[in-house]
Amino acid sequence: MSQSSVSQTNLVQQYAPWLYSFWKFSRPHTIIGTSLSVFGLYAIAIALSETAVTFVDSLPVLGTWIACLCGNVYIVGLNQLEDIEIDRINKPHLPVAAGEYSLRQGQVIVAIAGILAVVLALVQGPWLLATVGISLTLGTAYSLPPIRLKRFPFWASFCIFTVRGVVVNLGLFLHGIWVLSQDKTGELWFTHLAQMPPIRLSIPPSVWALTLFVLGFTFAIAIFKDIPDIEGDKQYNISTFTIRLGTRSVFELARWTITVCYLAIALFGLLRSPGVNPIFLGISHIIALALLWWRTQQVDLSNKLQIASCYQFIWKLFFVEYIIFPLACLLA
């Protein structure tokens, strides 16, 4: 083996553990959800745009994606920095709780991610700046004292479903439409802000339908996520719906909330609403609903591992929505 090959192997061995810890620190399921929402909503914007879109026109979505990923890392990272003792009970595999990252390292990562998110959003457009800004503000209020809204069941859920359900869907769609409608002059939008015409809020029924669907779905995720964390939350006086209502009640509430979301979006398609393919939309969501009930029927609520596995399955259904719905729009 050459000296060059040995050096490359040593570099991989040196940095691989750090990168794996960073992957865990970023909470992969949220990274996947953020990525699919960015590309899915951009695809919907293309489907509903009246302008011809080339490959070059689609390149700005990469900048949008990176800005949103940075915002994602900031939000989930800040939560870990404020929940170290709780995570040592509920999620001991997370890097800061496990000692893979020091508190200082976590703080540096969160600070860099937050600054990059704002700067990247600032140079790309007003709607992306608003989306990232509101998301980071709510994410900060969720975790950081003295506000720390995660202490209160309603406000904790409010932060999660407002960001995932409303801010992300409406903000990224409007950003996509705004990008596709701009002249490709290379100028920064805020350099001629005073001369810009008013930006009209124009959201089609299909995007409102997706927003309402995701709003309900993320409410279910927000309350379900606390079921496997009940031990640590009780010990550190974090009030959740699971502690107040009980595991079975919250489990059923989450399952039926998602069920209503699926039936409502299928009905939206059957009503032949504009902008979507009704047959594809209806059939795909009925299949997803059947999978939900098949999977949740198998869960032993006294088994923390089974509950956590079911929670990850619900996230997978959430991921799939940002594939199904854009396809329904493109097939319309």
N, C-alpha and C positions, 0 to 999 in steps of 0.2 A: 504493500500500500504506500502511495506517495505521501510526502510530508504535507502536501496541500490537502489531500483527502483526510488525513488524520486531524488537521486543524479544523476542517469543516465539521467532522464528527464531534470534536470537542466542543465546538460552538453550539451545536444542536443539543448536546448533553447538558451544557451550561444553562442555556436559555429555555429549553423545553419545559422544565418544571415551572418557571416563572410565567410562561405563556399559558400553560394549563391552568395555573392559579388565576390568571387574568380572565380566562374564559369562564371559570366558575364565578369570579367576582362580577362579571357582566350579566350573570343570570341568563344562560343560553336560551331558555324558553321565551324570555322577553325580547331578546335580540332577534330571534326568528320571527316573533309576532310583529315587531317594529319593521323589520325588513320586508315582510310580505305586505304589510299595510302600505308602505311607501310605494312599492312597485305595483301593487294592486290598484291603488287609487290613481296612480299615474296612468295605468292602462284604462281605467274608467274615464279619466279626463280625455285621453286620446279617442276613445270610442264615442264620446259625446261632443268632441270638438268638431267644428265645421271646417277646420283647416287641414290640409294635407301634412302629414308628419313623416319626416325622413329619419334615418338613423342618427344623423347629426343633431336633429331637433330633440332627440330623446336622451342625449348625453347629459344634460343638466340634472337628470334624475339621480345620477351618481353622487353629485354634490349634496342633493337633498338627503339621500340615504346616509351619507357620512355624518352630516349635521345631526340627523335624528338618532343615529347610533351613539354619537357622543352625548347627546341629551339623555339617552337611555342609560348609559354607563353612569352618568352623574346621578340620576335619580335612584337607581338600585344601589349604587355604591354608597351614597349618603345614608341610605336606610341601614346598610350594614354597619357603617361607622357608629351609628347611634344605637344599634341593637346588639352590640358584641356579646354582652352577658346573656341576653335572651337567645341569641343564635347558638351559643354554646350548649343550650338545652335542645332547642328546636331544630337547628340546622348546623350541627357541629362541623360539617364538611366545608362550609364557606371559608374562604382564605383568611380573613381577619380573625374570625372566631377560632379557626384551627391553628393560628400562629404562623401561617405561610406568608402573610403580609403583616408588617407592623402597622400600628395606627398611623404613623407618619407616612408610610408608603401609600396606604389607602387614601389619606387626605390629599396627597400629591396627585394621585390618579384622578380623584373626583374633581379637584380644582382644575386640572388641565382639561378634562372632558367637558366641564361646564363652560369654560372660557372658549374652547374650540366650537362648541355647539352654538353659542351666541354669535361668535365672529363669522362662522360659516353661514349661519342663517341671515345675518345682517347683509352680507354681500350678495345674497341670492334672491331676495324679494321680500316684500312686506308681509305676504301671507305666511311664508315660512318663518319669518322673524316672529310674527304673532303666535304661530303654533308652538315654536320652540320656547318662546318667552313664557307663555301661559303654562306650558307643561312643566318647565323648570320651577316656576313659582309655586305651583300646586305640589310638585314633588318635594320641594323644600319645606313647605308648610306641613306636609304629611309626616316628615321624619324629624325635623329640627326643633328642639326646644327654643323658646318657651311655648310655641304654638302646638307642635307635635300632634297633629290631628288624628294620627293613628290610635290615640288613646280612646277615641270616641267612635263607636261602631258606625253611626250614620255618616260622620264626616270622613272617616277612613274610606268607606265605600264610595262616598261622593267624589273624593279625589281620584280614585282609580277609574270609575266609570265615566267621569267627566273628561279625563285626559284621553283614555282609550276610545270612549264612545263618541264624544262630541268634538273635542279639540282636534284630535288626529284626523278624523274622517272629513270634517268640513274644512279644516285648515289645509290639509294636504291636497284635497281636491281643488280648492280655490287656487292654491299655489300652482298646481299642474295646469289649470286653465290659464292662469296669468302668464306662466312661462311660455306656453304654446302660442299665446297671442302677442308676445313681445317681438319687436324688431331685433334681429340679431346684430346689434351694433357693437357689442362688447362693452358698452358703458354701464357703470354701476347705477342701479335704479335710483338711489337716493341722491345722486349728484344733480339730478334735475327734478327733485321731488315737487318743488313749487309749480312746475309746469305740467305735472302729471294730471290727466283727467281723473275725476272721481271714479273709484273702483266700485262697480255695482255688485251687490250680493245677489248672485243668480245661481241657485242650487236646484237641479232638476229633481223630480219625484224619486227617481231610482236612488240617488245619493241620500236623500232623506230616509228612504226605506232602509238602506244599509246602515245609516247612522243610528236609527232607532233599534235595529236588530243588534248591533254591536253594543249599544247602550245597555240593553237588557242582558246580553250575554256577559258583558264585563261586570255587571252587578252580581251575576251568579258567580263569576270567578272571584270577585272581591270577597264575598261571604264564604265561599267554599275554601279559600286558601287558608283560613284560620282554623279549620277543623283539625288538621294534623298538628297544629301548633298550640293546642289548648293547654298543655302542661306548662310550657314556658310563659305563655301569656298570663296564666293564673298566678304564677309565682312572682311576676313583675307588675301585677295590677294593670295589665292591658285589657280593657274591656272590649269584648268582641261579641258578635251575635251568637257565636257558638257557646260562649260562656253564659250568656243571658238566656238563650232559648234551648240549648241542648244540641248535641251532635245530630241526632235523627231529624229534628225540625229544620235545621239549617241545610242538611243534605237534601231533604225533600223540597225545600224552598228553592234551592239552586237548580235541582233537576226540573221542577215544573216551570221555573222561569225560562230556562233554555227551551223547554218544550213549547211554551207559548211563543217564543221568538221564532222557532222553526215553522210552526203552523202559520204564524202571521206573515212571514216572508213568502211561504208557499202560496198563501192566499193572494198576496200582492201579485205574484206571477200569474195566477189563474185569472185574475181580473184584467189580464192583458194590459198591464200598465206600460206606458211608453218607456223605451230605453233598455228593456230587458227581453230575453227570450223566455216566454212563459213556461214552455214545456221543460226546458233544461232546468230552469230555476226551481220549478215545483218538484220534479223528480229527484233532483240532487239533494234538496233539503229534507224530503221524506226519507231518503236513504240515510242521511246523516242523523235524523231523529231516531230511526230504528237502531242505528249503531249506539247512540247515546243510551237508550233504554237497555239494550243488550249488555253493554259494559257496566252500567250502574247497578244492574240486578245482581252482579257477581261480587259486590263489595261487602266485606265484613267490616262494619263500622267500629268494631272493637280492635281492629288491626291497623295500626298507624301506617304501615308500609303499603297496605292495600288502598287506604284512603289517599295517600300521596301519589300512588300509581294512577288512581282514578282522576286525581287533579291534573296530572300531566296529560291524560287522555283528553280531558276537556279542553286543555290548551291546544291539543292537536286539532280538535274540531274547530277551534277558533282560528288556527292557522289556515285550515282548508277553506274557510269562508272567504279569505282574500284571494283564493284561486277561483272558487266557484262563482262568486258574484261578478268579478271582472270578465270572466268567460261568458256569463249570461249577458253582459252588456255588449261584448264584442260580437256575440252571435245574434244580437237583436236585428 
